[in-house]
Amino acid sequence: MNHSQILTISRRELLASTMGASACAMAFPAFGDRRPQEDLHRLSTQGCGRATGYAEANRIITYNGKTHVAWLDSPAEGFRVRVATLDHKSGQWSPTYTVGEAKDNHGGPALTIDSEGHLHITYFTHHDPFRYRRSKRPNDASEWEDEVQFGQRLTYPTIICGQDDTLYFTARRSFSDRPWIVELWEKKPHRDWNRVGPIMSSRHKGYAHFQESLAWGPDRRTIHLCCRFHEKSDSNSYGRLQTVAYMKSDDLGRTWRRSDGAMINDPITPENIEVLAKGGEDFQRELRAGCLAVSPTGKPHLIYSVVAKLKGESWLATPDGAGQWKRTRLNDHLPAEWRSFNLIMAGGLSFDQAGRLHGVAQLQTGERKKKIWGDPSNEIVAFTIDGDDRIQFRAISVFDANTSHWLPSIERPTGHNQLAPHPGILFTAGPAGKGNTDLLNNRVYFSHG
């Protein structure tokens, strides 16, 4: 990106953001003469409260001239997993296809692709067996093979496809009488799903969330994992303990190591995993992790946010190979007019095929006494890090003080997909709703990044 493409915003334009989407559409130029709304495609007006939520699940696949995008709708008949395809040559989108049902707003999809171009998708569950389908034809999302179920009491899918087309899948497993865990599953081509075993565990009984994301190393055998342990909730607190952490496996998930190669013994908990940040309500600071990415040289890049006293900042972290991590505060690289805003997760990182790092995050604008889930001040911003380490931010959503633009998801190389120079970004426009089963009419947007 050249200097003329760097997003700049005047204070007058920031004031326009309080006047609604129409004013902002004129006030926020990006990419030279291109404005954010010119780069957005509306996929749906039936999105649920978490239509694009849980960014650890990749939902965008680009392959041989097509981009396939999956999300979660909530029409009157219930929650439905949708997919649509952009044909790059014609610039046209396919009809929207329904892959299957979901239990509630937690049942959104995770998508990957094998070496033959077949799409693989998991979805449906919130403490249930997962549903899995494979596309009938390569690079075609219009028809799918019969639905397969596997696992018990699982939620939050992540899926990656190996060099030999083996699928690797993680999800949270819940229990009524013991600490919750993350399970690893694998599926070899034309074989059933096989449970490899637990790979992480909460230290406490009751509700837990792990927010794990997976990424391949350049050898396509090493699996890198970033997570955010969320533990120890009770009637007076939601997540007393939170831990952002990292580990990697060079034997396809059988054993796990720190960034310096030291083995991590089972059970893997915040006590022995490689910890980057500690928080939770007991620390009066909220942590959230974005999806990690791995450089062409094999270096993991992690992104996470810290919110304390209503101030939110995001950090980019890379290891030095000796057990230490270099951290960059991304807020310091925002355009000057945005420096007072919060920069938080959900979000994630992705390396394109040229080896350039891209990221997406949520910017919280405006004056708020309390930043809440689905706050209307949320906006989507993306950034790119050039070879000279210059970090350039730009707006993705059209700023609108009355509508939450949030839950961004960026395409990542989880399988045999081919990332564009600016990876695609998916996000939700609208409220969270009051509960997991609310049927909403949120908009779902795709941006070419």
HELIX and SHEET records of a PDB file:
HELIX    1   1 HIS A    3  GLN A    5  5                                   3    
HELIX    2   2 ARG A   11  ALA A   16  1                                   6    
HELIX    3   3 SER A   17  MET A   19  5                                   3    
HELIX    4   4 ALA A   21  ALA A   27  1                                   7    
HELIX    5   5 PRO A   36  ASP A   39  5                                   4    
HELIX    6   6 GLU A  281  PHE A  283  5                                   3    
HELIX    7   7 LEU A  330  HIS A  333  5                                   4    
HELIX    8   8 ALA A  336  TRP A  338  5                                   3    
SHEET    1   A 4 LEU A  40  GLY A  47  0                                        
SHEET    2   A 4 ASN A 442  SER A 447 -1                                        
SHEET    3   A 4 ILE A 425  ALA A 429 -1                                        
SHEET    4   A 4 HIS A 405  ILE A 410 -1                                        
SHEET    1   B 4 ILE A  60  TYR A  63  0                                        
SHEET    2   B 4 LYS A  66  ASP A  73 -1                                        
SHEET    3   B 4 ARG A  80  ASP A  87 -1                                        
SHEET    4   B 4 GLN A  92  TRP A  93 -1                                        
SHEET    1   C 4 ILE A  60  TYR A  63  0                                        
SHEET    2   C 4 LYS A  66  ASP A  73 -1                                        
SHEET    3   C 4 ARG A  80  ASP A  87 -1                                        
SHEET    4   C 4 TYR A  97  GLU A 101 -1                                        
SHEET    1   D 4 ALA A 110  ILE A 113  0                                        
SHEET    2   D 4 LEU A 119  TYR A 123 -1                                        
SHEET    3   D 4 ASP A 128  ARG A 137 -1                                        
SHEET    4   D 4 ASP A 140  TRP A 144 -1                                        
SHEET    1   E 7 ALA A 110  ILE A 113  0                                        
SHEET    2   E 7 LEU A 119  TYR A 123 -1                                        
SHEET    3   E 7 ASP A 128  ARG A 137 -1                                        
SHEET    4   E 7 VAL A 148  CYS A 161 -1                                        
SHEET    5   E 7 LEU A 167  ARG A 173 -1                                        
SHEET    6   E 7 ILE A 181  LYS A 187 -1                                        
SHEET    7   E 7 ASN A 194  SER A 201 -1                                        
SHEET    1   F 4 SER A 213  TRP A 216  0                                        
SHEET    2   F 4 ILE A 223  GLU A 231 -1                                        
SHEET    3   F 4 LEU A 241  SER A 249 -1                                        
SHEET    4   F 4 GLU A 274  GLY A 279 -1                                        
SHEET    1   G 2 TRP A 256  ARG A 257  0                                        
SHEET    2   G 2 MET A 263  ILE A 264 -1                                        
SHEET    1   H 3 GLU A 286  ALA A 289  0                                        
SHEET    2   H 3 PRO A 300  ALA A 308 -1                                        
SHEET    3   H 3 ALA A 293  VAL A 294 -1                                        
SHEET    1   I 4 GLU A 286  ALA A 289  0                                        
SHEET    2   I 4 PRO A 300  ALA A 308 -1                                        
SHEET    3   I 4 LYS A 311  PRO A 319 -1                                        
SHEET    4   I 4 TRP A 325  ARG A 329 -1                                        
SHEET    1   J 4 ASN A 342  PHE A 351  0                                        
SHEET    2   J 4 LEU A 357  GLN A 364 -1                                        
SHEET    3   J 4 ASN A 378  ILE A 385 -1                                        
SHEET    4   J 4 ILE A 391  ALA A 395 -1                                        
END                                                                             
